[in-house]
């Protein structure tokens, strides 16, 4: 049995090809479609050539080479398949106002789809130690990129729990600005300049020019409506409730995203992506906004739903935003000398504050937020963004503390505990970030060991979620997770040769 989604067709479709290999097999097909997250039972009609399932603005057209039986509850078929026989099913979704979907040629579309993906991945020619793992991650990332808008969704799912049976169930079917530089770095270093450019264009469209209204995340088309609401009629995956659609994190105050956007634009410029004329206006607006808000507490990288705090990483990214801007040759042509001096002083002020208030002198390492005594996984990014050199004793001690306090069975937990008291799994990207740090320290064997551990927790087809449950030996959270695959690609490429870094150099 082979399932695939064809490429370059007018509508979204899923095709299943059932092929007999030997003997005779009796099989049953059972299709139960529900719309609006299972709430709406559709209208089902059938003809000699297709079955149409409609509800609201959508219709799904089912075509198959065998007869089906239709009832108000389901679509069923029973059949025998013999050696050498092929039975096909195609299911196409379209808006009701669009033309009725035409019949598909499953065999031709299978050939075209295989050719598309083989041709695309053949562009990856970098010499790496784990080429199959990188190819699988790149294919996954490509599948998460909307082919029309260039937006990369964090994951194609909602409601897959970070804690089975718990309440940490989020909707990840959106594009996070925080992923911008991770995405550009992975795509550019892997040789996918076209995809990187389309993501860069998506970022500029989504951001617009109003810095004070920048959101944490957007829909894949760049629109802003991501209202979060609960779906109480759903029992949830493994009874993990509530099930939520939309994501309230979009409205959170998260200081790091402003620096992230400027960092991404800086990286794109260094990679040779030609910026539009208005990109400098956006950067100037972002810098002005950072200057106003940089001392305000926020919800941080981990999108805490509790108290706002002075997160160390958030302040570091405020510094990154100012630093990248003042080192941008294009910015120097648009900023008066007095303003440039002021911004340099502001960058130093932020840097000094982080080094004082975000650092625990007694323990000798940076901390998750001002006043805390704990490290967290975000601190591994400090040397990666160039906040301090990798050989700075404060950085070295922080990296060691993260490994000592947060490592569990070769993986890294992002925090000591969640705000809800629910125990999360290990956060997979953090192991890759620690590997990046070890590689920068000239410790490639330790870095390779960390990455190997990440490869070990992939599923049978090489996919990763956001987290891993070490006790139960299972992936946790929405799946597949773009950030995990971005981290894997970036780390493997760094371990295998010279790459474009996000440290502003």
N, C-alpha and C positions, 0 to 999 in steps of 0.2 A: 504494500500500500504506500502510495506516494502522495504527499500533500504539498502544494506550493501556491504562492500568490504571484500571478503573472505581472510582468513589468510593462510599462508603456501602453496601458489600456485605458479607455476613457473613464472606467469606474473601478472601484475596488472589488476584487474577486478572490475567491478561494477555490482551488480545483483539487479534487481528489481522484487519483487513478488507482483502481484496484486491478491487479494483474495476477492471473493464475500461474503458478510456477509448476506445480505437479499435482496430480490427482484432482479430486473434486472437493470443494469446501462450501458448506452452507453458511451464509452470512445474513445479517440483519442490519438495516439502516434505520436509525431512529433520530428524527430532527425535531427539536422543540425550541422554537424561537420566541423570545420575549423582548420587548422593547422598553426603553426608559429604565434600564437597570433591573429588568425582570418584572416591572410593575404592570405593563400593558400587554394583554394578549392580542395578537394581531388578527386581521382578517386574512384567511387563506382561500385562494381560488386556484383551480387547476384546469388545464386544457390538454390537448393531445401532445403538446411540445414542451410545456413548462408549467411550473407551479409558482404562483406569485403570492408573496407574504407582504402585507401592507399594514402600516400604522403611522398615523400622523403624516409627517413630511417625507417618510422613507418608504421604499419598497425593496424587497429582496426577491430576486428571480432565481429559482432553482431549476436546473436542467440536468437530466440524467438519461442514460441509454437504457434504463429499465423502468417498468411501470412502478408508480408509487400509489399508496393509499393515503387519502387526506381525511383527517377528522378535525373537530374544533381544537383539540389539544396538541396534535402532533402530525408529522409526516412520516410514514413508515414504508419500508420496502423489505422484502425477503427474497433472496436469490441464491442460486448456486453458481459458483465460478469454477471453470475447468482450466487445465493447463493450457497456456497460450492465449487465453481470453482476456480482454480488457473491458472493464466497465468504468465509465467516467461519471463524475458528479461535478457540476460547477454551480457556484452560488455567487451572485453579483448583487451588490448594494448600490442603489442610486437614489437621488432625490426624486420625489414624485413629479416635480415640474420638468425634470430633464427627459430627453427622449428615452423610450423604452429600451433597455439594454439589449444589444444584439447578441445572438448566439456566439459562443466561443469555440475555437478549435483547440481542445486541450493538448493534443500532440504537438501542434505547431507552437503553441504558447510555451510548452515545456522546453522545447528546443531553444526558443528565443530567450527564455528566462535563464536557462543554464549558460547560454552564450554571454548574456549580459553580465552575469556575476563573475564568470571566469575571466572575461575581458577586463572588468573593473579591477579585480584583485591582482591581475597580472601586472598592473602598474606599480605594485609594491615590489621593489627590487633591492631594498636595503639588506645588507648582510647582518643577520642577527643570530643569536644562539638558539632562540625558540621561534623559528619562522612560522610554524603552524599556529601557535598561540596568537601571534601578532596578526596573522591573516584572519583568524576567526574573530578576533576583537575588532579589526577594521571592518569586516563584513557586517558585524553586529552594529557598529556605529553608523555605517552607511544605511542600514535598514531603519535606523532611528532618525534619519534625516529626511524631512519632508522634501520630496523631489521638486516641488514648485516654489517653496518659500526659502529653503535652505536652513530652516530651524531644526535644531537637534533636541528631541524630547529626552527628559531624564530617564524615563522608562515608559513602556507602552501600557502599563497596568495601574490599577488602583487597588487598595484594600489588602494587599499581601502584607502580612504583619511583620513588624520588627520583633515582636514578642508574641508567639502563638498563644491565642486565647486572650490577648491583652488589647489595649486601646490605641497602640501606636500604629495606626493604620491610615496611610496618607494616599493622596492622589498625585502620582508623579508624571502625568501625561502632559507636562508643560515644559517650557524652555527656561532654564535658570540662567540669569545673567552671570552668576558666580562661576558657571562652567565655561565662560567665554574663553579665557586664556588657556585653560586646560585643553579645550577643544582645538583652538588654533595651533597650539604647540604640537599636539598629536598629529593633526592632519598635515601640517606643513612639514614636520620632520619625517613623516611617512611618505611624503611625495605627492600628497593630494591637494595641490594648490587650488584647483577649481572648487572643491568642496569647502576649503578654508575661506576662499573669497566669498562664496555664497553665504556662509555663516557670518562673516564680517558684515556683509550687506544687510543680513537679517538683523544683526545687532544694532546697526545704525538706524534702521527703520523702526525697530521696536523702541529704542531709546528716544527718538525724536530730538527735540532741542530743549525740553523743559526738565532740567535736572531735579528740581524739587518734587516732581511727580514720577520719578523713575521707580519702577516696581522691581521687586525681587525676582519675579517670574512672569512669563507671558504665555499666551496660547501659541500654538505652532505657527499661526499666521501672523503673529506679532500683535494681536489684539489683547486687550487688558482685562476682559471679563473672566475672572476665575473664582467667582464667589463660591465659598465652601458651604455645603449643606450635607446633612446626614440622610442615609437611606435606611430607615428603621425597619422596613419590610424584609431586608436581607439579613440572614443569620451570620454572614461573614465567613471568611475562609478559616476553617478550624475554630469556629465560634469566636472569632476575633472581631469585637464590635467596639464602637460603632463603625459602620462602613461610611466613608466620606467621599463625596465627589467635589471637585474644586479644591482649592488649597488656600487657607486663610493666611499662610505665610506671605502671600503676595502683598499684603498690606502692612507687614511688619516693618519696623525701622531696623534696617541692617546696613550699618555703615560701610562694610567692606565692599558692597557692590559698586560704589562710585569709583573707588580705586581700581576695582577689577575691570570696569569698562575702559578706563584710561589705559590700564596696563595692556588690555587686549588691543586697543588701537595702536599703542606704541609697538607692540610685537608685530602687528600686521605691517606697519610702516617699515620696520627693520627687515621684514621678509620680502619686501618689494611689492606688496599689495598697494595699488594706487588708491589713495584716499579721495573721496569727493571733496569739493571745496568747503562744504559746511562742517566737516569733521572737527576742524579747529574750534568752531563756534561751540560745538557740543562739549569739547574738552574744557574750554574756558568756562562754560556754564557749570560743569561738574566741579572744577577747581573752586569756583566761587562758592558753590554749595558746600563742599567739604570744609571750607574755611568757616562757614557758619555753624555746621553741625558736628564737627569732629569730636567735641568734648561731651556730646550727649550720650548717655547709655543707650544700648541697643540690644537686640535679641541674638546677635552673634551668628557665626557660621553654622551652628547646629540648630538654628531657628527655634530657640527655647520659647515655650509658651508660658513661661512663668515670668519672673521679675526681669526687667531690663537691667543690664550690668555694663560695666566698662570692660568689655572683652579686649584682651591684648591683641588678638589677631585683627579685630576690627580697626583698632588704632593703627596697627602696622599697615593695613591696606589704605588707610587715610594717608599715611606717609607715602605709600607707593604711588597713589594718585598724584600727589604734589611733585614727588621726585621725578616720575616719568614725564610730567608736563614740562618741568623746568629744564629737562635735558632733551626736549624735543626741538630740533632745529626749526621746524615750522612755527612752533610756539614763540621762539625767540624773535621771530620776525613780526609777531603780532602783539607782543607785550612790551610795554615801556620799561626802561631800566629800573625805575623806582618800584614798579610792580614786581619785576623779576627779583629784586633784592628782598622785597617783602615776602615773596613766596619761598625763597631760599631760607629766610629766617623762620617762616612757619614750618617748613619741613624739619628744620633742626629742632624747633620747639616740640613738635610731635614726637620726633625720634628720642629726644631727651626724656620726655615724659614717660614713654614706653619703657625706656631703659631704667627708669626710677620706679614707677608705680606698677609696671607689669613684671617686675623682677623681684624675686625673693632673695635678699642678700644672705640670709641665714642658710637657706638650702642651696643657694648658688645657681638657680635656674629661673627661667621665665615661668609665669603661671597663666592659668586659663583666663582669669579676669582679675582686675585690681582688687587686692585684699584677699584673694584666694591663696591657698598653699599648695594647690594641685596643678599638675600639668594636664594638658589635653592634646589630642592629635593635631589640632590646628597649628600648634607651635612648631611642628616639623616643617611647616611652610616658610618659616622666617628666613632660613638661609636660601631657600629656593627662590624667593622673591628679592633677594639681595639686601635684606634689612641689615644684617651683619655678616661678616665673612664667616665661612664655614669653620675656620680655625680660631674664631673668637672663643675664649674659654666659657663664656656665658652660653653660647650656642652649643658647644660640645657637651656641657653639663646638662642642658635641656634635652638634647637628643638622648643622652644616657638615661635621664630620669624618665622619659617617655617609655623607653625600652624596659626599664626596670619596673615601673609602676603599672604600665598598661599592656604589656605583652602577655599573651596567653596562648600557649601551644603554637608559637611562631607567628601569631597574628596580633594585631593591635586594636584594643578597644579605644573608641574616640574620647570617652570621658570615664570618670570614676563611677558615676551613676546618672541616671536620667532624672529629670525634674519630677517625673511621676512615680519614681521608685521602681519602675519596671526594668528588669535586667535586659539590656540589649545584647546582641551578638557582637563579635569583633567587626570593626568597620574596615572592609577590605582595602579601600584606597589608602588608608593610613599605613598599611604594611608596605605599599609601594612608595609612599613618601619617605618612610624610614629608610628604605633601600636607596632612594635617591640621595638622602643625606649621607649614608655610609659610603656610597660611591664617590660623592664629593670629598669625603674625608680620606680617600685613597684606600678604602677597605672593600674592594670589589667582591671578595669571597663572601663576606657577610651580606653584602647587598644581593648577590646572586642567591644566597640561601633564603632570604626573605621573599624574593620574587618566586622562587621555586615553590615555597609554601603556598603562595597565592595560586599558582598554577594547579596545585594539588586539590584545591577546594572547588575548582570549576566542575560543572556537571558533565554528563556523558557526551555532550556536544560542544563543550568548551565555553559555556556561558556562565556569567557571574551575576549575582544579586548585589545589593549594597552591603549586606552583612552576612556573617557566618556564625551559626550556633555551634560552638566547639563541643559542648556536652552531647548534643544530639547529632552532630556531624551532618548538618544540613544548612542550605542557604536560607537566608531570611530577607524579607522585604521585597519591594517591587522589582520586577525582573523582565528582561535583563536590564541591568543598571549601567547607563552610559558612563558615569563617573568612574566606576570600577574598571571598565574596559579602557577608558581614556588613561587612567593611571597605569594600567598594565602596559599599554603601548608606549607611553612616555618613558617609563622606567626601563623597559627592554631596549628601547632605542638609545637611551642615555648610556646603558651598560655596554652597548655594542659600538659606540663611536661618537664622534663629535656631532652635536646637535644644537639647534637654536634654543637658547635658554630664556626663561622668563625673568631673569634677574636684572634686566635693564641694561645689560652690558652690550 
